[in-house]
Amino acid sequence: MASSISEVIKTRRSIKKYSEEEISKEMLSSILEACQWAPSAHNAQPWRFIVVRDHLHKQNLAKNMAVRWEEDLSGDGIPKAERKRLIEDSVMQFSGSPIVIIACLTMKDMDQYPNEQRRNAEHIMGVQSVAAAIENLLLAAHDVGLGACWFCAPLFCPDAVRETLRIPKHMEPQALITLGYPSKQPNPPARRALTTIVYEEYWGTPT
Ligand SMILES: Cc1cc2nc3c(=O)[nH]c(=O)nc-3n(C[C@H](O)[C@H](O)[C@H](O)COP(=O)(O)O)c2cc1C
């Protein structure tokens, strides 16, 4: 189990294979509590989380999302056999993890603007706030020996997610997070060097 914050940050990995060990209610609560403490624009806390544990519900969700994905893959010209393989893998991935969490954004308590540019900025602030909460969740999970993976799939099929889980209209599905005890620890993927991502006092020529 990780200890210092920097160790937790550096050793967290996206975990995609889980053992069947169950996650206790207390452990799940402690992980979700980490989301409560994320920073958010205006402290509006515009995140909402839907926890799916029931196998049939996870399977329904995965299958309904897959139907939408199939249409996209078909539109992209992906051959039928390859589509079938991708879809089966994705259904297995989501329904096979002990817990699935759908992270949503609600704009209910965010500022309302008449003008589109400010409305868009406010929406981005909401999305950024949800992302901060998700990162807290991933780190808290890792800190207690669990693994998790952040999947963007709901962004491509929000209606399928909303309809399957009967999510209210004001909640926008942003991400699907799988959670469980890791059965396989992946190697850390390479990171860009600090010198290539940090610019000190950048005075480059505008292009
Ligand atoms: C916004 C976002 C969307 C992601 N979507 C997916 C996804 O759809 N499928 C997937 O396998 N991983 C997804 N990931 C996980 C990344 O692939 C992973 O974080 C990255 O490869 C670095 O690996 P690490 O998390 O183990 O450090 C996503 C991560 C983020 C932040």
The ligand as a Gaussian input file, in Angstrom:
#p B3LYP/6-31G(d) Opt

LIG

0 1
 C      -10.126000      11.799000     -19.519000
 C       -9.560000      10.402000     -19.545000
 C      -10.161000       9.453000     -20.348000
 C       -9.660000       8.132000     -20.373000
 N      -10.310000       7.209000     -21.134000
 C       -9.830000       5.948000     -21.207000
 C      -10.498000       4.981000     -22.008000
 O      -11.537000       5.246000     -22.593000
 N       -9.960000       3.739000     -22.061000
 C       -8.820000       3.403000     -21.384000
 O       -8.374000       2.258000     -21.497000
 N       -8.176000       4.308000     -20.597000
 C       -8.650000       5.562000     -20.502000
 N       -8.023000       6.489000     -19.698000
 C       -6.819000       6.096000     -18.940000
 C       -5.546000       6.523000     -19.677000
 O       -5.347000       5.731000     -20.814000
 C       -4.357000       6.396000     -18.695000
 O       -4.559000       7.271000     -17.616000
 C       -3.016000       6.738000     -19.376000
 O       -2.698000       5.817000     -20.374000
 C       -1.852000       6.760000     -18.366000
 O       -1.777000       5.542000     -17.661000
 P       -1.846000       5.503000     -16.060000
 O       -3.220000       6.017000     -15.667000
 O       -1.656000       4.058000     -15.665000
 O       -0.764000       6.370000     -15.536000
 C       -8.503000       7.787000     -19.624000
 C       -7.916000       8.769000     -18.808000
 C       -8.444000      10.051000     -18.763000
 C       -7.813000      11.079000     -17.845000

